[in-house]
């Protein structure tokens, strides 16, 4: 089963996101901790990526976009 995935390197943000999950969406959303510049996911894992306020925070925005 495929599920939406939320890569994140901040453990506190992951904990906050887990607290906001509801019984209806906690089975379909998977939260992962990882670096946007070194994603451990296959290239065809996503149809669309929305990342507001992320690119200005990573060391190499071009590398993050290319991933």
Number of C-alpha atoms within 10 A of each C-alpha: 3 8 12 12 14 15 17 16 13 12 12 10 12 17 11 10 12 14 10 11 13 9 8 8 12 13 10 13 15 14 16 15 14 16 14 21 16 10 14 12 12 8 9 6 11 10 6 6 8 6 8 7 8 11 15 9 8 14 11 12 15 11 13 16 12 8 14
